[in-house]
Every structure is written in C-alpha cells, then in structure tokens.
C-alpha cells in the first residue's frame, strides 16, 4: 500500500504560513460573496401575499362553506320567490344560478384571487 503522505511522487509541499494566509483570504472572500448573494436573493424575491395562520383543512372547510352558503341562500331565496309569486320552477332556477355565482365570487374573495369588496361609504 502507498503511504498517504507521499502523494504525487513525494513532490508535494508541506503546508506553510503562506498557504494558510492564502486559504484564509480565500475563505473570507467566499464568505463575503455568500453573504452578498444571500442579501441580493432576499431583496429580489417577490413578496408573497399574506396568508392566514389556519391549517390546510381549516382553509378547505372555510372555502367550501363560502361556496355552499351562496348556493344555499340562492335555493332558499328561489323557493321563497316561487311560493310568494307562484312562478313554480323559474324563481328557483334563476336564484340558484345567482346563488352559484355569488358562491363562486365569495370563494374567490376568500382565496385571495379577487380583491375584497370596498366598504368606504361612497355611492
């Protein structure tokens, strides 16, 4: 077996203070470049929209409740319109479609896809 100290035919230099100084300088330079790159990466990353602290299951229940509430309100309103005005299936059909649209809008607002409604008092 070959002696690990005798690499490259025994022509390898012994590490000296010049090599240590060179290695230290290279290490400091590398550390400076890494810190500069991490600062640059942190500045260039796009800001994510704020998210709530709820779990994924809680978020799923909230989104499904937003949609179901809109559809259920449309069905109840449609049945009420049909009963009051005697327009047998048409009130239910129209209000069901409107409830579906309202449920989808609420779902998109809750998910953050669409901006929330403005409540600033202007008309």
N, C-alpha and C positions, 0 to 999 in steps of 0.2 A: 504494500500500500504506500501511496505517496504521502509525504508529510504535508499537512495543510499550510505550514509556514513557508514552504518552498514552492510557491506558485510561480508560473511563468519562468520556469528555469532558474529560480532563485534570484532573479534580477529585480524583484520588487523592492521599492524603497521602504524604509522604516518611516512610520508617521512622525512628523516633526511639528514644531510650533507653527511653521508657515502653513502646513496643511490644515492644522486646527483653526488658524485665523481665517484661512480661505473658506473653510467649511462653515465657520460661524458667520462670516459675512454673507455667504450664500443662503444660509438658514434665515438670517434677518431679512434679506431681500425677499425670500419666498414668503415669509410671514407678512411682510408689508403688502405684497401683491395679493395675498389671500384676503387680508382684511379689506383692502381696497376693492377687490372684486365682490366681496360679500356686501359691502356698503352700496356698491353700484347695483347689485342684484336687488337689494331691498328697495332701492329708490325706483327701479324700473318695473317692478312687479305691479300689475294692475290691482287696484283696490277691489276687493270682493264686497258685494252688497252685504249689509249687516244681516245676520241670521239670528233667529231666536235660540234660546238655550234648551228648547224642547227636544225630546228624543225623536227618532225617526218614526216610531209607532205613534207617538202623540201627534206629530205633524200629519201623519196619514189619517188619523181619526179626525183631526180638525178640518183637513181639506175635504174629506168625504162628507162631514157634517155640513160644511158650507154648500156643497152641491145638493145634497138631499134636502136641505132646508128650503132652497129655492124651488125645487121641483114640488115638494110637498105643499108649499104656500100656493103655487100655481094650481095644483089639483083642488085644494080647499076653496080657493077663490073661484075656480071654474065651476065646482059643484054648487057654490052659493049663487053664482050668476045664473046657472041653469035652473035652480029652484025658484029664484025670485022672478025671473023673466020668462021662464018656460021655453027656453031655447035649447032643448034637450041635449044634443051632443056638442053643439058649437061653442058654448061657453067653456066647457071642459077642454075641448081641443085647443082653442085659442089661448086660454090661460095656462094650459100645460106647456105649450110652446114658449109662452112668455116666461113661465117659471123655469124652464130649461135654460133659456138664455140668461136669466138673472142668476141662476145657479152657476153657470159657466163663468159669468163675469165675477161673481163672488169668489169662485175658485181661483181665477187668475189673479185677483187682487190679493188673496190670502197667500198665494205662492210668490208674489212679488213680481209677476210678469208684467202687470199693468199697474200704473200709478193709482194710489188710493183716491177716493172721491174727495173733492175740495169742500171744506166746510168753513168758508171765510165770511159768510154773510152777504156776499154780493149777489145780486139777482139780475 
